Amino acid sequence: MKALGATPHPGSLDDLGSLRDGAEAADGVLHMAYGGDFSDLDDMMRRDRTAIETLDRPLEGSGRPLVVTSGTLVMPAGRLSTEEDEPDAAGIAAFRIAGERACLDFAARGVRAGVVRLAPTVHGPSDHGFIPMLIATARETGVSAYVGDGANRWPAVHRLDAAVLFRLTLERAPAGSVLHGVAESGITFRSIAEVIARGLGVPAVSLTPSEAATHFVSPFMAVVYGFDGPVSSSLTREALGWSPVHPSLLDDLEHGEYLAA
């Protein structure tokens, strides 16, 4: 970061004084952290909402941007969602909605507040998300699994395309923007599992939901891997002139570092 001309400012979600000082000194803020104890979702939502409100207050009336990260898994299942659709308050990622709303509340208070919902897989070198977890399970169990017929669809975006989207959002997104960081609107999960199977030399197999609950890392991950959540980014591309150019997820799986020994 120093080599790029930035000044590191250490802190954490719970270090509200550091968050406030950093926001006061910044030209704009990207909030990309989330975490805590997943057995206590209420506490995670509280920490995130409090951090966002702390970052927002120094920006009030300044017109400076605050961009909060969410995920497309907040959207309803089973149909193509757009940036104008409401998130699913009963969905598998509903715990991210409070942060979105906390950010957007400041759009009317002189903050150029916006939300970027990232695809469930932001792929590329050094990925440590859902796809590496899926590959690790395939290595350990000797099968590359999908749920049911594997026709459920996952959006995806390359990390470098996502980085450009965050820059464009900081530079020009209007206050109150909700944007989708999605290069591919919906890749069937079976096709993902089959590429992994070929790369590892293991069979691709279908699991029932009950089998998936014990096969994958946790029952929650089985639900995530079976989720059908295609998402459009057409409005995002039109608003910001964003045009993803980097490899697709399946290309990255076949030719990138994911399946290297």
C-alpha positions in Angstrom: 0.0 0.0 0.0 2.8 2.4 0.8 4.4 1.7 -2.6 1.1 2.8 -4.2 1.2 6.1 -2.3 -1.3 5.2 0.5 -0.8 5.8 4.2 -1.7 2.7 6.2 -4.0 3.4 9.2 -4.4 0.3 11.4 -7.7 -0.4 13.2 -10.5 -2.9 13.5 -14.3 -3.0 13.3 -14.4 -2.6 17.1 -11.8 0.2 17.2 -14.3 3.0 16.6 -11.9 5.8 17.3 -9.5 4.6 14.7 -12.3 4.2 12.2 -13.5 7.8 12.9 -10.0 9.2 12.6 -9.3 7.4 9.4 -12.6 8.5 7.8 -12.0 12.1 8.8 -8.6 12.1 7.0 -9.7 10.2 3.9 -10.8 11.4 0.5 -13.2 8.4 0.4 -13.9 5.2 2.3 -14.3 1.6 1.1 -15.7 -0.6 3.8 -14.8 -4.2 2.9 -14.6 -5.9 6.3 -17.1 -8.3 7.8 -16.7 -11.0 10.4 -17.1 -12.2 13.9 -18.8 -15.2 15.5 -21.2 -16.8 12.9 -23.1 -18.4 15.8 -24.2 -14.9 16.8 -25.5 -13.2 13.7 -27.1 -10.4 15.7 -23.7 -9.4 17.1 -22.1 -9.5 13.7 -24.8 -7.2 12.3 -24.4 -4.9 15.2 -20.6 -4.6 14.7 -21.0 -4.0 11.0 -23.8 -1.4 11.4 -21.9 0.4 14.2 -18.7 0.5 12.1 -20.5 1.9 9.1 -22.2 4.6 11.1 -18.9 5.5 12.7 -17.3 5.8 9.2 -20.2 7.8 7.9 -20.5 10.5 10.5 -17.2 12.3 9.6 -18.3 12.4 6.0 -21.7 14.0 6.6 -22.2 17.1 4.4 -18.9 16.7 2.6 -20.0 14.9 -0.5 -17.2 12.4 0.0 -17.9 8.8 -0.9 -18.5 5.8 1.4 -18.8 2.5 -0.4 -20.0 -0.5 1.6 -19.5 -4.1 0.5 -22.3 -6.6 0.5 -23.0 -9.7 -1.5 -25.5 -10.9 -4.2 -26.5 -13.7 -1.9 -28.8 -11.2 -0.3 -31.0 -11.3 -3.4 -34.1 -13.6 -3.8 -33.4 -17.2 -5.0 -34.7 -18.7 -8.2 -34.9 -15.8 -10.5 -32.7 -13.2 -12.1 -32.3 -10.2 -9.8 -31.4 -6.6 -10.7 -30.0 -3.7 -8.8 -33.5 -2.3 -8.4 -34.9 -5.4 -6.7 -35.2 -5.6 -2.9 -33.0 -8.0 -1.0 -34.6 -11.1 0.6 -35.1 -10.4 4.3 -35.6 -14.1 4.9 -32.7 -15.2 2.6 -29.4 -17.0 3.5 -27.4 -13.7 3.6 -30.0 -11.5 5.2 -27.5 -10.6 7.9 -25.8 -8.3 5.3 -28.9 -6.2 4.7 -28.5 -4.1 7.9 -25.2 -2.8 6.7 -26.6 -1.9 3.3 -29.3 0.1 4.9 -27.0 1.8 7.4 -24.9 3.0 4.5 -27.7 4.2 2.3 -29.3 6.1 5.1 -26.5 8.6 4.8 -27.1 9.3 1.2 -29.6 12.0 2.3 -27.1 13.5 4.7 -24.4 14.7 2.3 -22.5 11.5 1.9 -22.1 9.9 -1.5 -23.0 6.6 0.0 -23.3 3.5 -2.1 -23.3 -0.3 -1.9 -21.4 -2.8 -4.1 -22.8 -6.4 -3.9 -20.1 -8.8 -4.9 -20.8 -12.2 -6.5 -20.3 -15.1 -4.1 -17.1 -16.0 -5.9 -14.6 -13.2 -6.6 -12.0 -15.4 -8.3 -8.4 -15.0 -9.1 -4.9 -15.5 -7.5 -4.8 -16.0 -3.7 -8.6 -16.5 -3.5 -9.6 -17.9 -0.1 -13.4 -18.0 -0.5 -16.1 -20.5 -1.4 -14.3 -22.0 -4.5 -11.1 -23.0 -2.7 -13.2 -24.5 0.1 -15.1 -26.5 -2.5 -11.8 -27.7 -4.1 -10.4 -28.6 -0.7 -13.5 -30.7 0.0 -13.1 -32.5 -3.3 -9.5 -33.3 -2.5 -10.4 -34.6 0.9 -13.4 -36.7 -0.1 -12.3 -37.9 -3.6 -15.4 -36.5 -5.3 -16.4 -33.2 -6.7 -20.0 -32.7 -5.5 -23.0 -30.6 -6.5 -26.5 -30.5 -5.0 -29.4 -32.2 -6.8 -29.1 -31.7 -10.6 -26.6 -28.9 -10.2 -28.6 -26.5 -12.3 -28.5 -23.8 -9.6 -26.7 -20.7 -10.9 -23.9 -18.8 -9.3 -22.7 -15.3 -10.4 -19.0 -14.7 -10.6 -16.5 -11.8 -11.1 -12.7 -11.7 -11.4 -11.0 -9.9 -8.6 -9.3 -7.4 -11.0 -12.7 -6.5 -12.6 -14.1 -6.1 -9.1 -11.2 -3.7 -8.2 -12.1 -1.5 -11.2 -15.7 -1.4 -10.1 -14.8 -0.2 -6.7 -12.6 2.5 -8.2 -15.4 3.6 -10.5 -17.8 3.6 -7.6 -15.6 5.9 -5.5 -15.0 8.2 -8.4 -18.5 8.7 -9.9 -21.4 6.7 -8.4 -24.2 8.9 -7.3 -25.4 8.9 -3.7 -27.7 6.0 -3.0 -26.3 3.7 -5.7 -26.7 0.0 -5.3 -24.4 -1.8 -7.7 -23.7 -5.4 -8.6 -20.2 -6.7 -8.9 -21.0 -9.5 -11.4 -19.3 -10.3 -14.6 -21.2 -13.6 -15.2 -24.8 -13.6 -14.1 -25.2 -17.3 -13.5 -22.9 -20.3 -14.0 -24.5 -23.7 -13.3 -22.9 -25.2 -10.2 -22.7 -28.6 -11.9 -20.3 -27.0 -14.5 -18.1 -25.7 -11.7 -18.0 -29.1 -10.1 -17.3 -30.8 -13.4 -14.3 -28.6 -14.1 -12.9 -29.3 -10.6 -13.5 -33.0 -11.1 -11.5 -33.0 -14.4 -8.7 -31.0 -12.9 -8.4 -33.3 -9.8 -9.1 -36.5 -11.6 -12.1 -37.4 -9.4 -15.7 -38.1 -10.3 -18.4 -35.4 -10.3 -21.3 -36.6 -8.2 -24.8 -35.4 -7.3 -25.8 -35.2 -3.6 -29.2 -34.9 -2.0 -29.6 -31.9 0.3 -29.3 -34.1 3.3 -26.1 -35.8 2.0 -24.7 -32.3 1.2 -25.2 -31.2 4.7 -22.6 -33.6 6.0 -20.4 -33.7 2.9 -19.5 -30.0 2.8 -17.8 -28.0 5.6 -21.1 -27.2 7.3 -24.8 -27.5 6.7 -24.8 -23.7 5.9 -22.2 -24.2 3.2 -24.3 -27.0 1.7 -27.2 -24.4 1.4 -24.8 -21.9 -0.1 -23.5 -24.4 -2.7 -27.1 -25.3 -3.6 -28.3 -21.7 -3.9 -29.8 -20.6 -7.2 -29.1 -16.8 -7.4 -28.5 -15.4 -10.9 -27.9 -11.7 -10.8 -27.8 -9.0 -13.5 -25.2 -6.2 -13.5 -26.7 -4.4 -16.6 -27.6 -1.2 -14.6 -24.2 -1.1 -13.0 -22.4 -1.3 -16.3 -24.6 1.4 -17.8 -24.3 3.7 -14.9 -20.5 3.5 -14.5 -19.2 2.3 -17.9 -17.9 -0.8 -16.2 -16.9 -3.5 -18.6 -15.4 -6.7 -17.2 -12.5 -8.0 -19.3 -10.7 -10.6 -17.2 -11.1 -14.4 -17.4 -14.3 -16.2 -16.6 -14.6 -18.4 -13.5 -14.4 -21.6 -15.5 -11.4 -20.4 -17.5 -9.7 -19.4 -14.2 -10.4 -22.9 -12.8 -9.0 -24.6 -15.9 -6.0 -22.4 -16.5 -5.3 -20.5 -13.2 -3.7 -21.7 -9.9 -6.8 -23.2 -8.3 -6.2 -26.8 -9.2 -2.4 -26.7 -9.0 -0.9 -29.6 -6.9 
